C-alpha cells in the first residue's frame, strides 16, 4: 500500500529494531537546559524585575510588577460555556473525592500499631498553558483535585494575556491566586518566590519544553508532579473497528502541536488502508491542517502487525500517554497492556472525553515514561506520614531483634534505645490505637 506517511509491517521488520524504535527515552536538550538555567538564575536573583523583563523579551508583553497578579472578578462567559465548564468540574470533583487517600492502621506481628496519615499540602502551584491555545481543560483537570484534597493555597500561573474564559475557569476551579506569567520564569517564581509571589511546596501542570525543563531542574528545591512532554496517542484497532473513529482520534491528537506523537497498530490490512484513507479525507477540513500534516509526516507511525496479541504487546513497548483500544473485547485487551497513562476502552470512548471532562486528570506521563510513572492523581496533593506506636510489651517482644540489628550495623546507641525502654520504669498504661474513629484492620501474622 502507498501512503505519504510511514507504514511498517511487523513481518518484514527486524523485531529488535522495531521494539527499539517504539521504546522511547526522553533526554534533556543540553542547549535548552542552559537557557532554562539562565532564566532560573535571573528570577532567583532579581525576582519580580526578572519576571517583567522576561515577559517583555519572550512574550512581547509589557507588564509592571503590580500587573502580574490578577485579582479582579472574572467576567462570566456565555451560559453554554458556563454550563459545560460546570459539567466537567462536577465530574472531576466526584472522581477526586472517590480517589481520596484514607488514613489506615493495623497491628504488626509484635502487637504495635502502624499505619499512614494523609494531610493536604499547604500551598501548591499550578502551571496552565496559554498562548494560542489556552488550555481551559487543564485548569479543570488539575485545580479541583487540590481543592477537594483540602489544599488551602492554590496558586495558578499562565502566560499573559490570560484568556477571559481561562481566568473564569481558574477561579471556579478553586485557584486562590492567579498570576499572569508563563514559561520557565513562572516555574522559577513558584519555586524561589519573588516580591509578588510566595514560594509553593509543590508544582503541578503541563507546559512546553522550557516549562518541563524548569521543573526538572528545580526538583528537590520544590516537589514536582511529573514531567509531561508533547501529547501522544496510540490506537490498537482490530478488523471490526470503525475506521472513522480511529482516524478522528489520531487527528485530534495530532493538532496538539508539532511535537505530538501518533501510533496505530492493527492486524488488519483493510483497517489500516481505511484509516489512512479517512485521514486524507478529514485532514482537508481541519483549521490546523498544516500542523496536523507535519505531525503525521514526521511523528506518526502506522504498523501492520501479525496478530492482535502482537499489537497489544508492542503498544506496551511504546508506553503511550493515551491508549485507545478499538477492539471487540476491550476489557480483556486492557489486561494485556502494562504500560500507558490512560486507557480508552471501546469504539465510543473518545480520547477527547478524557481530555476535557471524563473525570481523571488529563496530565499524564509521556515520552515512554509511562513505563515507570503514572498520571496526576489525588494523593499527589497530600503529604503522607507513617505512624508507629509501640507499647512496653510490644517493644519487649522485639528488643533482642533490635539489639541484633544494632550489633550487625555497629550502632550501639540504637540497641540501647530499645533495651532502656524494656528495663526502665515509665508510663505502663497501654494506649489505644492512633487514628481513632476508623476500624483497625486484621492482625498480620
Secondary structure as GFF3:
##gff-version 3
##sequence-region A 1 445
A	DSSP	beta_strand	7	9	.	.	.	ID=ss1
A	DSSP	three_ten_helix	10	12	.	.	.	ID=ss2
A	DSSP	alpha_helix	15	22	.	.	.	ID=ss3
A	DSSP	alpha_helix	30	46	.	.	.	ID=ss4
A	DSSP	alpha_helix	48	58	.	.	.	ID=ss5
A	DSSP	three_ten_helix	65	67	.	.	.	ID=ss6
A	DSSP	beta_strand	69	70	.	.	.	ID=ss7
A	DSSP	alpha_helix	79	98	.	.	.	ID=ss8
A	DSSP	beta_strand	104	107	.	.	.	ID=ss9
A	DSSP	beta_strand	113	120	.	.	.	ID=ss10
A	DSSP	beta_strand	123	127	.	.	.	ID=ss11
A	DSSP	alpha_helix	136	149	.	.	.	ID=ss12
A	DSSP	beta_strand	153	158	.	.	.	ID=ss13
A	DSSP	alpha_helix	164	173	.	.	.	ID=ss14
A	DSSP	beta_strand	177	180	.	.	.	ID=ss15
A	DSSP	alpha_helix	183	192	.	.	.	ID=ss16
A	DSSP	beta_strand	202	204	.	.	.	ID=ss17
A	DSSP	alpha_helix	209	218	.	.	.	ID=ss18
A	DSSP	beta_strand	223	224	.	.	.	ID=ss19
A	DSSP	beta_strand	232	237	.	.	.	ID=ss20
A	DSSP	alpha_helix	243	254	.	.	.	ID=ss21
A	DSSP	beta_strand	261	266	.	.	.	ID=ss22
A	DSSP	alpha_helix	269	282	.	.	.	ID=ss23
A	DSSP	three_ten_helix	283	285	.	.	.	ID=ss24
A	DSSP	alpha_helix	289	298	.	.	.	ID=ss25
A	DSSP	beta_strand	300	304	.	.	.	ID=ss26
A	DSSP	alpha_helix	308	318	.	.	.	ID=ss27
A	DSSP	beta_strand	322	326	.	.	.	ID=ss28
A	DSSP	alpha_helix	330	334	.	.	.	ID=ss29
A	DSSP	beta_strand	342	345	.	.	.	ID=ss30
A	DSSP	alpha_helix	351	356	.	.	.	ID=ss31
A	DSSP	three_ten_helix	369	371	.	.	.	ID=ss32
A	DSSP	three_ten_helix	378	381	.	.	.	ID=ss33
A	DSSP	beta_strand	382	389	.	.	.	ID=ss34
A	DSSP	alpha_helix	392	409	.	.	.	ID=ss35
A	DSSP	alpha_helix	412	423	.	.	.	ID=ss36
###
